[in-house]
Amino acid sequence: MDQLRVEAGLSLTKLSTLVPSQESLLLAVLEHHQLFWMQGIQRAAEMVATPRGRLLSVCVFCASGLPTIPIVAAADTLIAASLHVR
């Protein structure tokens, strides 16, 4: 959680208020990823008129992957570490 706190530039108190547990952090990160992919796929499909073009546009979007956002990367690292511990 320290890495996440530093990346976010928050005090431990503020971080604890925003993210009361690792489970809530995991849920927030998963919701963020889901929203990113759903909106991105929708936008990619809407950019082109033909079915083939829509498919290619969606494939290009999916190949681009998630943008690197420091707070998301830090949360992903924390979650991955906690999953390997158990």
C-alpha positions in Angstrom: 0.0 0.0 0.0 3.0 2.3 0.5 3.9 2.3 -3.2 0.3 3.1 -4.0 0.2 5.9 -1.5 3.4 7.4 -2.9 2.3 7.1 -6.5 -1.1 8.7 -5.7 0.6 11.5 -3.6 -1.8 10.8 -0.7 -1.3 10.7 3.0 -1.9 7.3 4.7 -5.0 8.7 6.3 -6.5 9.9 3.0 -5.6 6.6 1.3 -7.3 4.6 4.0 -10.4 6.7 3.7 -10.5 6.2 -0.1 -9.4 2.6 -0.1 -10.4 0.9 3.2 -9.1 -2.6 2.1 -7.2 -4.4 -0.5 -10.5 -6.0 -1.6 -12.0 -2.6 -2.3 -8.9 -1.6 -4.2 -9.1 -4.8 -6.3 -12.8 -4.0 -7.1 -12.0 -0.4 -8.1 -9.1 -1.5 -10.3 -11.2 -4.2 -12.0 -14.1 -1.7 -12.5 -11.6 0.7 -14.1 -10.3 -1.9 -16.5 -13.8 -3.1 -17.4 -15.0 0.5 -18.1 -11.9 1.2 -20.2 -12.3 -1.9 -22.3 -16.1 -1.6 -22.8 -15.9 2.1 -23.8 -12.9 1.6 -26.0 -14.4 -1.3 -27.9 -17.7 0.6 -28.3 -15.9 3.7 -29.7 -13.7 1.5 -32.0 -16.8 -0.2 -33.4 -18.6 3.0 -33.9 -15.8 4.6 -35.9 -16.3 2.4 -39.0 -19.4 1.6 -41.0 -18.7 -1.9 -42.4 -18.7 -5.0 -40.3 -15.2 -5.9 -41.5 -14.0 -2.4 -40.7 -15.6 -2.5 -37.2 -13.9 -5.9 -36.5 -10.5 -4.6 -37.6 -11.0 -1.4 -35.6 -11.8 -3.3 -32.4 -8.8 -5.6 -33.0 -6.5 -2.6 -33.3 -7.9 -1.1 -30.1 -7.5 -4.4 -28.2 -3.9 -4.8 -29.4 -3.1 -1.4 -28.1 -3.6 -2.5 -24.5 -4.2 -0.4 -21.4 -2.5 2.9 -21.0 0.1 3.1 -18.4 -1.4 5.2 -15.6 1.0 5.2 -12.5 -1.8 4.8 -9.9 -3.3 1.9 -11.9 0.1 0.3 -12.4 0.8 0.6 -8.6 -2.5 -0.9 -7.7 -2.0 -3.8 -10.2 1.4 -4.5 -8.7 -0.1 -4.5 -5.2 -2.9 -6.8 -6.2 -0.6 -9.2 -8.0 1.7 -9.4 -5.0 -1.2 -10.1 -2.6 -2.5 -12.8 -4.9 0.9 -14.6 -5.0 1.2 -14.5 -1.2 -2.0 -16.5 -0.6 
